[in-house]
Amino acid sequence: MLRIGKLPISTFAFLIIIFPWVAHQIPGIEHYTDVMVFAGIYSLITIGLSLLMGYAGQISVGHAAFYGIGAYVSGILTARYGLNPWICMLAGISVAGAVALIVGAPCLKLKGHYLAMATLAFGIIIFIVFNEEAEWTGGPDGMSGIPGLSIFGFDFDSVEKYFYLVWGFVFAAFVFSVNIIQSGAGRALRAIHSSETAANAMGVNVSGYKVLVFVYSAVLASLAGSLYAHYLNFINPATFDLFFSIKLLIMIALGGMHNLWGAVIGAGIITFLNYEWLHYFEEFEVIVYGAILLVVVIFFPDGLAGIPDMLKKRLGKH
Amino acid sequence: METITPAGQLFQYLITGITVGSIYAMVAVGFNIIYNVTEIINFAQGEFVMLGGLVMVSLHVGMGLPLIAAFPATMIIVTLVGMLLDRLAISPIRRPTVLSLIIATIAASILLKGTAMFIWGKDPYDLPAFSGRNPITFLGAVIQPQYFWVIGFLIITVIVLTLFFEKTILGKAMSACADNPDAASLVGINVKQMILLSFALSAAIGAVAGIVVTPISLMEYDRGAMLAVKGFGAAVLGGLGSFPGAVIGGLILGAIESLGAGLISSGYKDAFALIVLMFVLFYKPSGIFGDIEVSKIKRF
């Protein structure tokens, strides 16, 4: 899946553009536009994670932390200090990027299980900070009064407007990531994935690229966090717990982590499961998530995006 | 005897820390058994502890089985869960990579957590202490009798395991798989069965930890993840794969956590162990007893 063509991207863009209109025409799914706002927010994170995990082969079980950092920096600076939300968004990105740089450099020297545990521990530590620094974050009760977004007097004050804003960001991130993958950096990342030693021998700056893609994924997660905070106008630590990091893992495993489309598809499906289709299970949805993850990892190691290739191989044998 | 001296207070933190640390040590030993045979880190290790506590509550308090019967029965049930985990989540994976194995054990861990919530709900459960709750005052510290049971079971676990791995054919066969699975299967060792056995053993030890700690700290469905990370912290601190390391690592981690919570901030209690884990990973990932050369030849 090295090439991502212009035709699928424009088709997808077209589908997204008409989505709110279509959803509005069909009774019973009008609120799907609202759900799609969250799908877009999660897609931003999974696009970055797909680059990190699928292309560079580095696992992270702690990205809820960067998502939370974006949300809290935006929330605190706007609600408590009345700063311009866009500046706060940039501030969030800078903080998340800096933290990713500081934590990423020693973390990414680690491999496999060690890296997974280090990112997991990091995620839990940040989660504890959100809970404990109540003076700033409001503690477990969360903080409200986070303003909405507007630009040059244009308010993103309806679900539809916010939908287009979020998906605009998703498209920008998607196209930018495709460009990374198709550039020399993308080839370097794939080389790292197949063999770090070989990549090193060929003169690829292995640790530099790994940290760079880690920072990139953290920045996207932080941006998603800011968008989340300004959409709901309220945040609390529970949104950014370990289970959210695991949900991100489920999203990209389900979609297929070697494929950027998989990142968006996985985020979309899990979002709809989360907000729409799993109501029946209530809190026991965690069992469904566990089952999905297990089935995917055993039967579809390349996720949904890998199924066409799998079928081709199967049919080719006969 | 109402006055609390600073020294007594410190001793108190230390005793509490060593008790909690014994639990981390048992989780770490569980990690090591599976890691030594398979090079897999079982992210569901903490769930065994949670299950041990909750199954024991159901058998002992719920069904009224005496302690002496409920204890082994709980161990057997959790051991079966551990074997199922290997059979349903680990061995069916066709292309085992680090990533897929991590994801599989994470999936198993949230499945177990969800199932536990389904069975026991979200409330924490208490278990009667094995020999009452009349505390002993010693050197200005208040010691629960249950503390001795926890530390005692850690000692028993380590002795039994050491004997098992060094004196029995089965234990030696398991160690052989750890050294070289291909060579092990050439001399007729069934590697698949040894992997199954490692999950069974590791689940049994998790169950013991859960049973003995529940009278002190209660038990609820969502405790597994934190126990797993801290247990892993203990294992890494001592050197992944080393049993003496797991014990020392667990005790040090428990003491740091208890002292940190008592002297610095109780809100950050859970963070101390994790910060230690990250520092060890960053600066000395081979741990205190770990062998850097050995860790280099490991596949994952």
HADDOCK unambig.tbl for C-alpha pairs under 7 A between the chains (distance, minus, plus):
assign (segid A and resid 106 and name CA) (segid B and resid 282 and name CA) 5.55 0.50 0.50
assign (segid A and resid 107 and name CA) (segid B and resid 282 and name CA) 6.64 0.50 0.50
assign (segid A and resid 112 and name CA) (segid B and resid 98 and name CA) 5.82 0.50 0.50
assign (segid A and resid 112 and name CA) (segid B and resid 300 and name CA) 6.19 0.50 0.50
assign (segid A and resid 113 and name CA) (segid B and resid 41 and name CA) 6.49 0.50 0.50
assign (segid A and resid 118 and name CA) (segid B and resid 278 and name CA) 5.82 0.50 0.50
assign (segid A and resid 121 and name CA) (segid B and resid 274 and name CA) 5.52 0.50 0.50
assign (segid A and resid 125 and name CA) (segid B and resid 271 and name CA) 5.48 0.50 0.50
assign (segid A and resid 125 and name CA) (segid B and resid 274 and name CA) 6.99 0.50 0.50
assign (segid A and resid 128 and name CA) (segid B and resid 268 and name CA) 6.90 0.50 0.50
assign (segid A and resid 128 and name CA) (segid B and resid 271 and name CA) 6.99 0.50 0.50
assign (segid A and resid 132 and name CA) (segid B and resid 267 and name CA) 6.29 0.50 0.50
assign (segid A and resid 284 and name CA) (segid B and resid 114 and name CA) 5.95 0.50 0.50
assign (segid A and resid 284 and name CA) (segid B and resid 118 and name CA) 6.84 0.50 0.50
assign (segid A and resid 286 and name CA) (segid B and resid 110 and name CA) 6.47 0.50 0.50
assign (segid A and resid 286 and name CA) (segid B and resid 111 and name CA) 6.85 0.50 0.50
assign (segid A and resid 286 and name CA) (segid B and resid 114 and name CA) 5.47 0.50 0.50
assign (segid A and resid 287 and name CA) (segid B and resid 110 and name CA) 6.77 0.50 0.50
assign (segid A and resid 287 and name CA) (segid B and resid 111 and name CA) 4.92 0.50 0.50
assign (segid A and resid 287 and name CA) (segid B and resid 114 and name CA) 4.97 0.50 0.50
assign (segid A and resid 287 and name CA) (segid B and resid 115 and name CA) 6.66 0.50 0.50
assign (segid A and resid 290 and name CA) (segid B and resid 107 and name CA) 4.60 0.50 0.50
assign (segid A and resid 290 and name CA) (segid B and resid 108 and name CA) 6.49 0.50 0.50
assign (segid A and resid 290 and name CA) (segid B and resid 110 and name CA) 5.49 0.50 0.50
assign (segid A and resid 290 and name CA) (segid B and resid 111 and name CA) 4.82 0.50 0.50
assign (segid A and resid 291 and name CA) (segid B and resid 111 and name CA) 6.82 0.50 0.50
assign (segid A and resid 293 and name CA) (segid B and resid 107 and name CA) 5.66 0.50 0.50
assign (segid A and resid 294 and name CA) (segid B and resid 89 and name CA) 6.79 0.50 0.50
assign (segid A and resid 294 and name CA) (segid B and resid 104 and name CA) 5.77 0.50 0.50
assign (segid A and resid 294 and name CA) (segid B and resid 107 and name CA) 5.62 0.50 0.50
assign (segid A and resid 297 and name CA) (segid B and resid 100 and name CA) 6.14 0.50 0.50
assign (segid A and resid 297 and name CA) (segid B and resid 104 and name CA) 6.47 0.50 0.50
assign (segid A and resid 298 and name CA) (segid B and resid 92 and name CA) 6.40 0.50 0.50
assign (segid A and resid 298 and name CA) (segid B and resid 93 and name CA) 4.93 0.50 0.50
assign (segid A and resid 298 and name CA) (segid B and resid 94 and name CA) 6.93 0.50 0.50
